[in-house]
Amino acid sequence: MSFVAEFAKIPRDKLLLDLYSCTALDVERALVSPAGDLRSLLALLSPAAEPYIETMAQRSAALTRQRFGANLGMYLPLYVSNLCANDCDYCGFSMSNKLKRKTLNEQELMAEMAIIKDRGFDSVLLVSGEHETKVGIDYFKQMLPLVKQQFSHVAMEVQPMSEDHYRQLVALGLDAVMIYQETYQPETYARHHSRGKKMDFAYRLATPDRVAAAGVDKIGLGVLLGLDDWRLDALMMGYHLDYLERRYWRTRFSISLPRLRPCTGGITPKVMLSDLGLVQMICAFRLFNQQLDISMSTRESPELRDNILPLGITQISAGSSTQPGGYQAPDSQLDQFEISDDRSVEQVIKQMQLQGFNPVFKDWEANWITKWNRQ
């Protein structure tokens, strides 16, 4: 069993029509009791909900503060390699792009971690291109214990793996896996993935099932906004999230909502997502799921990030680099994509505190869970 079978039953064409035929009455009904209701999520993502965004934002902000208080989790991506065996026309790491390739060795990894630790972070996201022979399970089994010695919470955003490989990494301290489908439209997916194992839409779609079955504590979903109709992609992610929460109720979940950014060999978005549309999406998901972690990366501008923070965001990065070795020796030829918010960690924290938020660098320790389970 996996979401692949469930996905095949979802009437995507009908849902697309429903999205664009929603009325104000549908939205008002959805606002009455949106939690856990996929029909309500559809209405809140529809064009008909645009006049209600202010109402959605107020309720989303209140729900987020009720559940998470004024706390905002701080994390930093740690890129370990830009080697990739896939051709994805929206990514700077794509194998056809002529850029310098680099994979961190143990010494370089330690140097990157020292800089991140010095900035106060205790949560990192290990990121790499998808190259399972040179940057696969053997590499991660070597490097993950080193990272876990330094950081309480370690997540990974790398190529999809087998359930057994995820189990091996859990035993070494892996806490979370971010696995983004990019788009839930198979035809669009095929157009943007022309070579490599990432061409297999179904294998990627079933990855969160393997991650959850392996005992990973937290799973992150996401779509690359701009590859196709963002409203339908977001709704499909809602269906995926609903399935996973029902089937793997012990697992925690998060979503990320990245918009297409410029990169080497990059493409123009098929569908533009405005700032207002991004706000609508964040609020719709918060009303749909009060417990959900929602992340915001440095892809977005400083002004937008500052304005969006109160509306539903719970995790944020600051001072990010999108290249292997980028904290020690920045080199724009190695970037995965361009960032928009290039403020320092100190600048971001100062702004957060001015807005009344509490930056949290550590809220997780595996031993806490072990101790709780013994009681």
N, C-alpha and C positions, 0 to 999 in steps of 0.2 A: 504494500500500500504506500502511495505517495500522493502528493498534490497533483501529479501529472494526470491521474485518472479523474480527479475532481475538476481540474481545469478543462478537460475535454467536454465536460457536461455544461460548462458555463456558456450561456447564449450571448457571446460578446457583441454580435451585431445588434441584437435586440437591446442590450444594455446601452449601446452607443445611441440608439434612437431614443431610449428612455431618458438619457442624460440631457438631450437637447429638446425634449418635449415636456420637461418638468415645468410646473406652474408655481406661482407664488404660494398657492394653497398647499402644494406638495412640500415646499420648503417650511412653511409654518407648521405643518404636521410633523415634519422631521425634527424641528426644534423642540417639540414637546417632550420627546423621549428618544434621543439619538443614540444612546449608549448601546453598543453591540448590535445595532440594527443596520444591515447592509443597504436596505432600501432608503433609510435615512441618510446614510453616507452618500449614496448616489445623489439624492436631492441636494445635499449640502455642497457637493462638488459641481453641480450643474450651473449653467449660466443664470438660471432663475434665482440662484442664491446670492448673486452679486449685490443686490440692494440690501441684503441682510448681513453683509460682512461685518459691519460695525457691531451688530448684536452678537454675531458669532464670536467676534474678537473679545468682547467684554466677558462672555460666558467662558470662553477658552482660557482667558487670563485668570479668572476666578477659580476654575477647576484646577489649573496648574498650580496655583499658589496653595490651594486646599490640599493637594496631594504631595507636592514637592517643597512647599514653603518658598523661601527666597533663594534656595540653593540652586546653583548651576554647576554641573560637573565639568571639570576641565580635563581635556585629553590632548595628546599630540600624536600625529602620525610619524612613524619611523620607517622610512623607505629603506629596504635592504637590498633591492635589486630592480633594475629596469629591463632585464632580459625578458623577452616575451616570444612565445611561439605561435601567437595568434595575429591575425590581421583584423583590426577593428578600426574603422575609419574615423572614429571620434577621439582616439586616444593617442597621446604622444609616444607611448611605449610600443605601439604597433610595430611588428617585425619588419615591415616594409620601409619604415622611416629611417633615414640615415642620421642616426645620432649616436653619440658615444654610449657604450654599454658598460655597466659596472655592477658588480655584486660585492657587498661588504664582506670582508673577512672578519675574523674574530677581533683583531686589533682595531679595525675601523668601526666595528659595531660598538666596542667598548668606548671609543672616543665619542661617538654620537650619543650614547646613553649618558655619559658624564655631563654633556652639555644640557641634555633634557632634564636630568636630575637637578642640575644647578639652577634651572629655571623654576623648580618647584613641583614639576609634574610627577605624579605617581601612577598615572594611567597612560598606557601607550597602545597605539594601533600599528601593528607590523603590516607593512604594505609591500607588495612586490608585483612585478609582471608575472604572467602565467607561463612558466617554463619548468615543467615537472622533472626534467632530467637534471638540469643544472641548479635549479632552485626549487627542489621538491621536498619530499618527506625527510630524506637524509639530512639535507641542509637545515630544515626547521628543527629536527631533533637535536642537532648540534647547537643551534643558536638559541632556541627557546629557553633552555635552562639558564643560560647566561642572562637573558632578559628578565626572567622571573626572579632572579636573585636581586635585581635592582628595582623592580616595580611590582606593586601589589596587584594591579589589574592589567592583564595582557590580552588584547584582542588581535585577531588576524584578518586581513583582507587580501587573500591570495587566491590561487586557482582552486576550483572545486576538488575535493578529495573523496576517497572511499570512507565508509564508516569506520573501518579498522584504523585507518591513518588518523582520523579525528580522535579515536579512542587513545591512540598512542600519545597524541599531543595533550589530551586532557590529563593523562597520567603525569605529564611533565609540567603541568600548571596552566594550560590554556584556559582562559575564562570566557571568551566570546569569539564568535565568528561573524563577520559581516560578509554577506554574499548577495550581490545586487543582480537582479535579473536584467537590468538595463531597460528592456521593454517587454511587456507581456503580449505583444502582437507578433506572432511567429513569422509573418511575411516581412515585417519591418526588421525583425531580428536577423533574418537571413540576409537581407540587403547590406547590413552593416558588419557582418562577421563572415569574411570570405575565406579565411584559412585558419587551421588550427582546431583544437578540441573545443574551443568556445563556440564553434559552429553548432554544436549539439544542444539545441534549445531545451529538450526534455531532460537531459542529464543535469543541466544547470538548474532547471526548475525543481528537480527532486533533491537538490543539495541540502536545503534546510531540513528535510526529513532525515537525511543521513547525519547531519550535525546534531539534531535533537536526539536521535537514537543513540548517538555516541556519548551522550551525557554532558554536552557543552551547556554551560549555565545560561548563556544569553546569545540570541541570534538577531542579527540586524538585516532588515530587508531594505531595498531601495530600487528606484528607477532613475534612469538618466533623462531628465525632463527636457524635451525638445526632439527626441528621436521620433515620437509619434504623438497622437492626441494625449495631452497630459491628463485630462479628466478621466479618460478611459483607463490609462495606465495606472493612475492613482487608485481608481476603483478596483482594478484587478489586484493590486497590491493589498487592498482592503480584504478582498476575498481570500487571498493567500494568508494574510495575518489571521483572519477569522478561523480558517481551517487549522492552522498551526496551534493556535491557542486552545482550540477544542481538543486536539489530538495530543498535544504535549503540554499539559497544563502546569507542569513543574518548571517549565522553561520561561525565562524572561525574554522580552522582545523589544526591539527598537526599530525605528525607520530613519532613513536619511533621504533628503529631497534635493539632490544636486542638479543644478541646471548646467547645460552644456557650456563649457568654457573654451576659449581659444587654446590651441596646442599645435604642435608640429603636425602637418598633414590633416588638420581638423576640418570639420564640415560645418555648414550653416544649419541651424536648427530647422526642422520641418515645420514645427509649430512653436511659435514664440510664447513663452510663459512670462507674463508681466509680473511686476512686484506685487500688485494687488492679487493676482492669481495665486502667487506663492503664499500670501497671507491666508487666502481662502482655503488652500489645501492644508496648511498647518492647523488652522482652527477646526476644519472639518474632521481631521483625524483626532484632535484632542477631544472633541465632543463625542466622537465614536468610541474612543478608548482612553479613559482617564488615567490608566496606569502606564501608558506607553511612553517610553523614552523617545524623544524627537531630537535629532542632532542637526547642528548647523555648522558647516565648515567655513574656511576662509575663502571659498569660491565667491561668496557674496561680499558686497561693498561694506565698508565700515558703517555708513549711515543706515543701510538697510538692516544690518545685523543688530545694531543698537535699537532700532525701532521694533524689530520683530521679537527680541528677547522676551518681553513680558507676555507674549501671546500664546506660548505653548512649548517653547524650546526648553530642554532640560540638560543637553550636553553641547559643549562648544569647544572648538579648538582655537588656539591663538599662537601667533609666531610660527606658523607652519612652514615646512619645506616639503616639496613634492618631488624630491630627487634623492637617490641614494648618496649618503655622505654629505647632504646639503646643509646640515647644521655646523659641521666643521669646515667645509670648503664649498660654498655655494657655486654652482655652475649651471647656468640657464640651459645649456645644451642637454642636460639630463632630466629636465622637468617633465612630469606627466601632463600637467596643464598649468595655465597661469592662475595665480591666486589674485583676489581682489582686495582682501583686507591684509595689508602688509604691516600693520601696527605691531609693536612689540608686545610681549606678554604683559609688561607693566602698564602699558597704555590701555590695553583691553580691560585689565582688572580694574584700573582706576575708573574707567567709564562704567563698568558693571556696578561698582560700589556707589557711584554717584546716582545710579538708577535704583539703588536699594537692594541689589543682589549680593549674595554671598558666594564667591568662587570656592568651589570644593575640589581640592586636589586629591583627596583620598576619602572614599566612602565604601571601600571594599577590601576585605581581607578573607581569603579562603578559610583560615582558621576560625573565623567568626561563625561560618556556616557549620563547620565540623563541630565546634563547641555547642552550638544550638542543637544540632542533631543528637548530641549525647545527653541532653537534658530531658 
